[in-house]
């Protein structure tokens, strides 16, 4: 609401800096017209159940002050919950952009609830400190797969901003996607061959020490010898038993 009123150069009608007694009598009617316009904007913006409370009001500044007294309260429990969410948020299965977006929403809401500090040299240093804290919070919530680039950013002097860190991580994420897309097929085949070799090795370890005393053949025992218990369908007539 404040942004919209400032854009229309009407913010003074709600903050009390533009009052009717500042103008001559011939401009009084113009002031009343603009004041009524601002009141209409407020009534069209607030919840319908609150309209009945201000429908008979005649001064936009008084209405704004009344609404501020009722609802512009810093809720301690909400600030506590925001702090906890910021401290415990993590990337999880989200992309870098989705994680950064969620964290930014929490930071923006928290900034809107705390008092605004005057701009003096001391507060500039404090703001720089807060930006560093945001940078650390952003890195702490990232998955362990980004440990290498996190270490790289922590060694930078000065430390990068959150926006710069976000750009670096997006670039890293995109490079990983390209690498996965361009993985050569021979690497996949080599992996398949390695798994097959391991399976054969395990199979040999399982049956290599077995010996059948009846047919004098390795790989099985007398209890499972086909020559004694019979051949399965399709194997009848084979001289040697294979596994």
N, C-alpha and C positions, 0 to 999 in steps of 0.2 A: 504493500500500500504506500509506504513512504517513497519507494522508488518511482511509482507511478505519479504521485503528487509532485515530487521534485521535477520529474520530466515535464510536467505541465505548469511548473512554476506556481504551485498552489500549496506548497508545504507549510507556508506561514499561516494558513488558515487553521491548521490543527496544532501547531506547536506554540501558538499564541503570539507570534512575532508580527502578524498582520491583523490588527484589530480595527474595528469600524471607526473608533475615535481618532485614528490617525489621518483620516481623510475629511475633506470639506463636505458640507451638506449636499452639494450637487453630485458628489460621488458616492453618497451613502447608498443610493439605490443600486448602483453597480456592485458595491461590496455585498449587499444582501443577495444579489443574483448569483454571484460567484460562490458565496457561502452556502446557498441552497444547492448549488451544483455539487459541491464537495460533500454535503450531507447525503445527497442522492447516491454518490459513489460509495460512500461508507455503507449505506443501507443495502445496496446491491451486492456488497462483498461479504458482509458478516452472515452468520447463520440465521435462518429464518426465524427461529424462536427468540432471537435477540432484537429483532426489528421492532416488536411491540414496545420494547423498553425505550427506544429512542425516537419513535415515530412522531412524537409531539415536541421534540427538541428543536431549538431554533439557532443554536450556535455550534458550529463544527468543532471548535476547540473544546467546548465543554463536553461534547459527546466523546471526543477522543480521550480526554482526561479520565472520564468515567470508565470507559472500556479499559484504559491502561491500569487504573486502580483495581479493576476486577481480575484481569487476566494476565497482566504483565508481571508475573511473579516468577522468580528463579526457584525452580523446583529442585530441592536438594537430592531427592531420590532419583530424579531423571539424570542429574549430573553424575551421580554415583554410577548409575547403570551405563551411561555413556563411557565413563572412564574404564569400567570393567570390560565393555565390549571392545574398546580400542586396545586395551592391554592383552586381550585374549584372542583377537581376530587372527585368522590364519588363511593362507591361500587355499589349502585343501585341493579339491579337484577343479577349482576355478582357474581361468586363464589369468595372466598378469593384468590385463585391462579390467576384467571383472573384479578382481581383488582390489585393485587400486581405486576403482569407482566406489566400492562399498566403504573403504576406509576413508575416502574423501567426504562421503556423506556424513559419517560420524564426526569427523573433524569440523565440518561446516556447522553442524548442529551444536556442537560443543562451543564453538566460537560465538555463536549467536546468543548463548545463555550466559556467558561470563561478561563482566563489565569491560567496556572499551577503555584502554589506557591512553593517556595523553602522549603525544609524540615528543619525546625528549631524548637526549643522547643515551640516558640510562635505559629507557624502554627499547631503544633500537637494539642494544646489546641483549636485552631480555628476549626480544622477538627473534633475534638470530639464534639464541639458545633454544627457543621453542621449535624453530624450524629444524634444528639438529635433532631434537627429540622425535619429531615426526619422521625424519629420515631413519632413525634407529628403529622406530616402531614399524615402519614399512618393511625394513629388512628382516626384522625378527619374525614377521608373519609369513615370510616366503618359505617355500618347500626346500628341503635339504638338497634337492637336485641343482639348486642355484648357489651352492656354497662357494664355488670357485669365484664366480663373478661378485658375490657379496664380499669376499675377502679382498678382491681387487679394488672395490669401491671404498672399503674402509681404510685402505692404504693411501688413498688420494688426499692431497693437501692443496687447498682446503677441501673439506668434505663436499660432495655434490649435493645439490638440492633434491627434493623428492621428485621434481619434474625431470631432472637430468637422470636420476637413478631409474625412473620409470622408462625413459627413452632407451637407456642401455639394456634394460631387461627385456623390453619388447624386441630389440634387435637380436638379443641372444635367443629368445623364444622362436623368432622367425628363422634364424639360422638352423636351429635344431629341427624344425619342420622340414626345411629344404634337405638337410642331411638324411632324414628318415625317408624322404621321397626318392632320393637318388642313390639309395643303398644298392650296390651291384648284386646281380642275381647269383654270381659265383660265391659271394660271401654267404648267401643263404644256403647254397648247395653244400659248401664246406661245413656249415653248421649242422646240416642234416646228416652228412657223412660222419661227422664226429659223434653225433648221437647214436647212429647205427653201430659205429665201432664200439661205443660204450656198452650198448645193449648186448652185442656179441661177447664182449669180455665178461659181462655179468653172467651171461648164459653159460660160458665155459667154466666160470668159477662154480656155478651151481651143479653142473653135470659132469665136469671133467674128472672128478675123483671116484665116480661110481664104476663098479665092475660086476659083471654077471658071471657067476661061477658055472652056470649051465652051458652058455654058448661061448664063453671065453671072450666076451666083447665089452669094451668100455662104454660108458654113457648111460647105463641103466643097471638095475639089479635083477636078481632072480625072480623076485616077487612080481616084477612088471615085464618080464621077458615075453615077447610076442610068441616065441616058439613054444612056450608053456601055456600062456593064458589065451593064445589065439590072436590072429592078426585083425586089426580094424579093417572095415570095408575099404577096398582100393589099395591095400598094402599087402594082400595075401600073395605069397610067393616070393617076397623079397628075402634075400639071404641075410642082410644085416639090418639091424634095427637102428634108426636115426631119430634124433630129437632135434 
